[in-house]
Amino acid sequence: MATQTLKTNQQMPHNAHLMFEKSMVELEKTILEMKARHESGIDLSGEIKSAEQKLENEIRKVYSNLTPWQRVQVARHPLRPYSLDYVHHLMDDFIELKGDRLFSDDRAIVAGFARFRDMKVCVIGHQKGRDTKENLMRSFGSAHPEGYRKAIRVMRLAERFSIPIICLVDTPGAYPGIGAEERGQAEAIAYNLREMSTLGVPIVVIVIGEGGSGGALGIGVGDHVMVMENAYYSVISPEGCAAILWKDQSKSEEAAEVLKLTGEDLLNLGVIDEVVKEPLGGAHRNFEEAAEGLGKSIERVLRKLLKISPQTLIENRYAKFRKMGVFSE
C-alpha cells in the first residue's frame, strides 16, 4: 500500500481545525468568500489584503500563547507532517529496509538509508497514517516489538558502514496489545536503549509530533535530542496521567501542565538539547518551511558530530543520559 504524503502549503479542510483555532477558521472562511467574489469581477483586493493581515495577526496571537495541552493537540493535528513527509522532502534516494528477521515487518516504524545533503544517512522513524486504512496498517504509529528490533537491526548496519543515524519520533506510545506483550515489548525497548547507547556513530533524535513514553524512547537515545516547537515528549500521555492520578480524563489539561512536556520545559530541565522553531501557526500550516528549518538543524548538528571519534561519542552519550534526573537517599 502506498503511503499518502503531505502536500506543501495545502488548504486545510474545515474539519481539520482545532477548537482553539475557531477565530482563525472564521477569518479564513471570510477570505475565501471574498476571493470568490473578487474572481467574479468585484474588486475586493484591498479588503482581502486587510483580512489576510488580520488573519496573520490572529494566528500569531493564538500560537504565541499556547498552553501545554494545546501544544499536545497541535502535535496530534491530522495534517501535521509525518516521518516520511520529512524524508521525501529533505532526502534523496531513500531505500527502505523491512523486517526484523525474527517475526515480521512492523509498518509503524520505517527504516532505511538515504542521502541527506552530501551525506549518507540512516533514517528511522515512527509513521502514522493519513486515513483509517493506513492508520490500521501502521497501528496509528504505535510500534510492536518487531518494529524496535527492525530499527536496531538497521542501526547496527549503519554502524558497520560508519553512517550517521537520524531518528524521527512520533508516537503516542508503544503498541499495548496482548500479542505485542507476549512477543517481548518491554524487552525490545530495553534492548534498544542499551544498544543505542553503544553505537559508534552519530545519532540525532528529533521528536516531530508525539513523543510518548517508552514507545518514543525505543528509538530516542541520541547524541543530540531535539523537539519541534509544537511537539511534546513525555513519560505518559496527559490522558493516561489524568486517569492514573485523578481517575478522571477531564483533568488532561491539568496533567499536561504538570508533566512539563513542551520543548521549552524539557530544555530547561536538561532532557533535550534543542527546540526547533516551526512556521507561524505550526508545521501543518507550512510544511515546506518547517521541513527546511528542521533540515538546517539536522545538518548543523550532524556536521559537528561527524568530527567526534566513535569512542568519544559513546562516552559523551552515556554521560548525557546518566546525569538526567534527581534523586535523594
PyMOL commands that set and color helices and strands:
alter all, ss='L'
color gray80, all
select helices_A, chain A and resi 14-16+19-39+45-63+68-75+83-90+132-137+139-141+145-160+178-182+185-196+213-217+238-245+249-258+263-269+287-305+310-322
alter helices_A, ss='H'
color red, helices_A
select strands_A, chain A and resi 91-96+109-116+119-126+165-171+203-212+224-228+232-234+274-276
alter strands_A, ss='S'
color yellow, strands_A
deselect
rebuild
show_as cartoon
